[in-house]
Amino acid sequence: MLNQIRAALVILGFFILLTGLGYPLAVTGIAQAVMPQQANGSLIRNGDTVIGSSLIGQNFTSDRYFWPRPSATGPDAYNASASSGSNLGTTSAKLKDRVTADVEKLKGTGMTTPVPADAVTTSGSGLDPHISPEYAQAQVLRIAQARNLPPQNVRALLETKTAGPALGIFGEPRVNVLELNIALDAL
């Protein structure tokens, strides 16, 4: 019986080292070698300063910037440590009241087109960094006026920052709000 316990402990120790240390180190090493930008969080830098990640939305509220979709992360919008959806169903009165208020608020900013769904609904994680091209297009006039720019310049920038479906077939066209706002500041 002692031989069986010893053999079991040796095998347990081997698999702890293999799966708990060897495998994570190998995967991390491969990720760092093959795609270091993604392995390190897809960080966006301005010189030596990290200004965000292309994977996590940020809360822009100034009229000079494109606004993201609403965040469901609680009182601090786009708080990555509080990632969650609102868990409000389609029959929720609270959700209906919030969406109605958001639609009215957006119409008060001069949005003349029909309000796109992603302008008033949160993503599953509450951290989505992308908006639809329709929502971005609906914000062009507000931004152009706030920055004293011709709307066609803002539209042209938006077109360059609109990403199509992955591999041409997976997903929807989308715009990364942080990357678009950085390019907007560079105009």
N, C-alpha and C positions, 0 to 999 in steps of 0.2 A: 504494500500500500504506500509506503514511503517513496518508492521509486516512481509511482504514478503521480504523487503530489509534486515531486521534484520535476518530473517531465512536464506537468501542467504549468508549473511556475516558470520554467524555462521558455515554454511556448508563449505564455502570457507576456513575459518580459520582451521576447522577440517581437511580438505583434504590437506591443505598446511602443517600442522604438521605431518599428516600421511605419505604423499608421499614425502615431502621435507625433513623431519627429521627422522621419525620413520622407514620407509622402508630402506633408506640408512644405518642407524645405525644397523638395524637388519642384513642386507646382509653383512656388514663389519664385524660384530661380528661373524656371522656364518663362513665367510671365514677365519677369524683369528683363530677360534677354529678348523675348519676341515682341512684346508690346509694353514698354516701360511707362508711356504716358497713361494708358488705361490702368495699369497695375498700381499706379500711384494716385489714382482718384480722378483722372482727367482734369487736373487743376489748370486754371487759367491764371497766368501771371502778368503783371505789369512791372517789368524789370525783375527785381527780387521779391516783390510783394505779391502774395497770393490774393487774388480778388474774387475768386469763386471757383466753382467746378461746373463743367458743362453738363453734369449729370443731376445737379440739384438746383432748383429754381431759387430766385431771389426776389424779394419784395420791392419792386420799383413803384413809387407812388407819385412822383413828380410828373407834371404834364409834358416835360421835356423828353420823357422816356416811354418806350413801349411797356405796357403793363402786362404782367403774367396772368394766368388764370388764378382764381381764388385758391387759397391754401386751407387745408383742413387740419393744420397742426396746432390748433388752439390759439391762444391770444397772441403768440409770437409767430407771425406768418413765416413759412418756410424754415421752421426750426427742425433741422435734420434729426435731432435727438427725440423728436416727438412725432415721427412719421406715422400717419394713420389716415384713414378715410373718415368721413363724418358719420358713417353708418346710418345715415338717414335714407329711408326708402322712398320710392316714388309717391307713396301715399302720405308721406309725412307733412303735416301742416307747417312745422318749423322750416323744413326745406323749401316748401312753396313760398313762405313769407320771405325767406332770405333771398331766394332767386328773384322774386318780384321786386324786392328792394334794390337788388343789384342791377336789374334791368333799368329801373327808373333812374338810378344813380348814373349809369352809363349814358342813358339818353340825355341826362343833364349836362354831360361833358361835350355834347355836340355830335355824338355818334348818330349818323343819319341812316345808316344801313340797318337792316334787321340785325339784332344782337346775336352773334354766333353763340352756340351752346357752350363752348369752352370759355367764354367770357364770364359765365355765371355759374359754372359747375366745377367742382374740384376733381382732381385725379384720385385714383385709388390710394396712392401713398401720401397725397397732399404736397408732394415735392416736385411735380412735373416741371421741367425747365422749358418745355415747348408750348407753343400756341399754334393754332391753325393759321394758315396764310390769310384766311378770311377775317379772323379777329385782328391780325396785324394790319391788314389793309383798312379795316374800319377805324384804326387809330392814326392813320397817316396825316389827315388834315389837322388834328389836334397837335401833333408833334411838330408839323411844319409851321404852324402858327406860333407855337411856343418858342421855336428856335429861329424864327424869321428865315426859313428856308423855303424854296419852291417845293410844292408837294411832289413834283416829278422826280426831284433828287432823292427824297425819302422813299418814294416808290421804287426807284432804281436800286437803291441800297437794299431794300426789302427783297427784291427779286434775286439779288446776288446771295442773300443769306437764307433763302428758302431751300430746304433740303427735300428731295423727292423720296419716294418709297425706297427702302433698302433693296438693293439688287434690282430695282425697277418694279418690284411686285409686292414686297412685304411692307405693310404699314401705310400710313397716309403722309401726304406732304406736311411738313412741319417747319417751324421757325424757332431756333433757340433764342430766347429773350435776352439772356446775358450777352451772348456773342453779338446779337444785333445791336444792343445798346452800346457796347464797346465800339463797334464800327460806327455808330451814330455819333459818338463823341469824337471820333477821329475825322469826321467830315470837315 
